[in-house]
């Protein structure tokens, strides 16, 4: 998953200089009794490089609390594997702060790998309301939201204008235009991220949520997917592949492949994160100046996107929890949050950034993204989220390829998710 995350789906980009880095983490001499001292922050691969210079300012002003950045692989699966391996090392862990995909928060918290945080130290009331839910587990705050994301429907504004059509607000409008208008212009109709990986979990969850359903409840203890809404949501996607307005090629798409297809002028509609809007509107895109974006549609009106983004969490074994908390407050402050957008091209979590007229002129999709985030929902919370996601991917892929009917897919999902929930 790209930084789309989730933007999800990739993780946040950070620059890192590893020269002189001590792999064992803070030494005994670094363990200040007041909880202050140097930190190591782990994150996924660097895509923009904006945060390295930003943290250089923190390090210059606080020489006794320097932050060393450790850049893990671009692949979210590899980043997850390296983070969890390190966290399982306990007191031998190298990492003090982890920049984690929002859907890892519940699993890391349930495992005891990250520590609960005092709510009063962070500007939670300044955040877009839904993002805080991605940072909680069992009623407690375990991370601080840093970057958010929500899926948007990108569309060819020039073509819809020629046809006298408004951007689709319902599945029926999307399907009709994808099936009838797109072929007249030599285009495929609609694509998302339908390769079996985290992106497929996101697309499937959005379809189920938009139809009014859920997948899990009670922090993963209750399976709720066996519903008419789930059958309707999965059926909508499966019908698109069967009838051809979702091209078969889309079953191989992750975020970047689908973005490229849209930017090359091959698609009428695309579900993706806001970074794809920026790319399709920029230099080198065949559709620059011809792109619009609206919230994802649903059966009867605007649908529900899945929240992407990243949260900053503190290792349970850090020797410097006070410095860690102050760094998290700094990174979620207004000044840094503006830089998240203007230098990193990533969606910030603070609500006031979305209302700045100057920023809206520079990033015209901000009002649409704000609307999408406010209507969005987290992925299913579970202490076994990695297993949940793998099951969703496998079952939904079978539905999209016609190996299972939507009805059979939902029954199988319920059965396998119940097995995970019960620990069997």
C-alpha positions, 0 to 999 in steps of 0.5 A: 500500500502506497502513501496514499494510505493508506495515500494509504496506503504507502507510508509517510515519506521521511529523509534519513541519514543513517551515518553513525546510527547505533542499531541497539538504540538508546544506551544506558547513559541516554536514559534521562530520569525525567523521560527526556533524551534522544529518540529514533523514529521509524517510518516507511520509504521516502517519497517527498523528503520534506520531514528530514529538513523539518526535523533538522530544526527540532534537532537544532533547537533541542540538541539533547533530544535529537531525533534520528530517522530510520527509513524502512522499505517503501512496501507497507508489508515490509515496513510492517514486518520490520516494525513488528519484528523490532517491537517484539524485541522488547527492551532491545527495540531500536525504535522509540516512535513509529509512524504507522498505518492507521489500521495498525494502531489497534493491533499494536495497542492490543499486543502491548507494543505501544503505550497509551498517551495522555489526551490532554497533551495533544490538540485532539479538538483541532483535528478532523473528527473521524481521524481521532478514532483511528488512534484509539483502542479499547477507549484509550488514545494509543497514537496521535493522528499525523496524516489523514486520507480518504478515497475520492472519485476522480473523473474526466471533467471535460468528457462529463461536460461534453455529455452534459452530465454532473459527476456521479453521486450514486452507484447507478449514475457511476455505472451508467456513465462507465457503461455507456459514455466511456466507450464512446471516447475509447475509455474504460469505465471505472477502476479502483485498487483490486489486486489482492493486497491492502488496497482491495480490503479498502475498496471492499470496505468502502463498498460495504460501508457505502451500502450501510454495512459493517465488517466487524464490531466491538473492537473486532470481537463481533463479526457483522459482515453477514448482511444485505448491505455487504452483499450489495456492496460486494455485488456492485463491484463484482457486477462491474467486472462481470459486465465490463465497465470495470476492466479486467486489467483493474484486477491487477491495479494497486494505487500507482498502476491505477493512477497511471492508467487514469493519467494516461487517459485510459479511464473515465472514473478512478477511485484513489487517494488525493495524491492521484488527483495531484499527479493527474493534474500535473506535468506529464499527465495526458489529462492535466486540466481535465480532472475533477474530484468528488466524494465516493458515491453510494447506492442512493447518494454520497458513500463512505470512504475508508480513512487512510493516513498514518498515526505516530505511536510511542514504543512501550519500551522507549526510555524517553516518553516525555520527549516522545510526547512533546515531539508528537505534539510538535508534529501535530501542531498547526505549523507542521501540519501546514508543511505536511500539505505544502511540502509533503503534498499529504492531507493534514489532520487539522481542520483549520488547514482545510479552511484556508482560502490561500491553501484552497486556491493552491490545492482545490481538492481540499473542500472535497477531501474535507467532506470525504474525511468527515464522512469516512470510517476506519477500517475494521478494528481488530487485534488480528487485523493482518489476518482480517485483511488477508481474508477480505482480500482473498474472498473479495478477489474470488467474488470479483473473478466470478469464482464466488457469488456475492452471496457466497462470498459474504457467507464465507467472509462471515465464517472465516472472520468468526474463526479469526475472532474466536482465535481458532 
